[in-house]
Amino acid sequence: MLPLVSYENRYIQLQGPELAINLPELGPEGNTLLKNLLENAIEHAPPHSQVQVALLPHELSVRDWGAGVDESQLPHLFERFWRGAHRRDRGAGLGLAICQEIALAHGWHLAASRQEPGLLITLTVA
């Protein structure tokens, strides 16, 4: 297994006999979006838990098994400088806002949904 992304000495590990990820249509901005989504999921995932990345022909999703967010917070996740009450001590609240701006600039759709536990972020590329 090789690390795809390292973040504060934690890794996303990929398993399987063959693995090929090729998303050239995302371009450099899409790579920044993907990096931000992965870093966000890793940051919110409890130690020794999973971050799941799923790839479909026109969709990419990233899920963590962290504390998640309340239903009332979902509309604010992509707002600049917004941070949940439990996150006021870290970060500037820009990561998901940047992802949303990149998605909108390319005509893509970025959505968040609550999971039990955790959060699922889905990017749909038209």
C-alpha positions, -999 to 999 in steps of 0.1 A, spaced: 0 0 0 12 35 -9 0 67 6 -21 88 -17 -21 119 5 -3 125 37 -17 149 62 -1 155 96 15 121 95 -18 103 87 -23 85 54 -51 75 31 -42 39 21 -54 23 -10 -59 -14 -12 -65 -38 -40 -47 -59 -66 -48 -31 -92 -55 6 -87 -56 33 -114 -70 67 -107 -70 89 -137 -90 121 -135 -75 143 -161 -107 162 -168 -105 177 -133 -74 197 -142 -52 215 -116 -82 232 -99 -99 199 -96 -68 184 -80 -69 213 -54 -106 205 -48 -98 168 -43 -69 176 -20 -91 199 1 -119 173 3 -95 146 14 -77 169 40 -111 179 54 -122 143 58 -89 133 74 -91 162 98 -125 152 109 -120 114 110 -113 99 144 -79 83 148 -77 48 133 -110 52 114 -116 52 77 -119 79 50 -137 64 20 -133 77 -15 -157 64 -42 -153 70 -79 -181 66 -104 -180 78 -141 -193 113 -133 -191 114 -95 -166 114 -67 -175 111 -31 -155 114 1 -168 101 34 -155 103 70 -168 86 101 -163 116 123 -188 135 145 -205 149 114 -227 180 115 -262 188 126 -289 191 99 -291 228 106 -254 232 98 -254 216 64 -264 248 45 -234 266 60 -206 241 52 -196 258 20 -198 294 34 -165 313 37 -151 315 72 -179 293 87 -168 268 113 -188 246 135 -190 255 172 -166 226 180 -141 238 153 -136 274 163 -101 268 176 -87 255 143 -86 266 106 -101 296 89 -132 280 75 -121 283 39 -114 247 27 -149 237 17 -157 272 5 -128 270 -19 -140 236 -31 -175 250 -38 -160 280 -57 -139 256 -79 -170 234 -85 -192 263 -94 -165 277 -118 -165 244 -137 -202 238 -137 -199 209 -113 -221 202 -83 -208 198 -47 -231 186 -20 -229 174 16 -251 149 34 -251 136 70 -242 101 76 -245 80 108 -218 87 118 -199 112 97 -203 133 66 -204 125 29 -193 151 3 -202 143 -33 -188 160 -64 -208 155 -96 -190 164 -128 -213 169 -157 
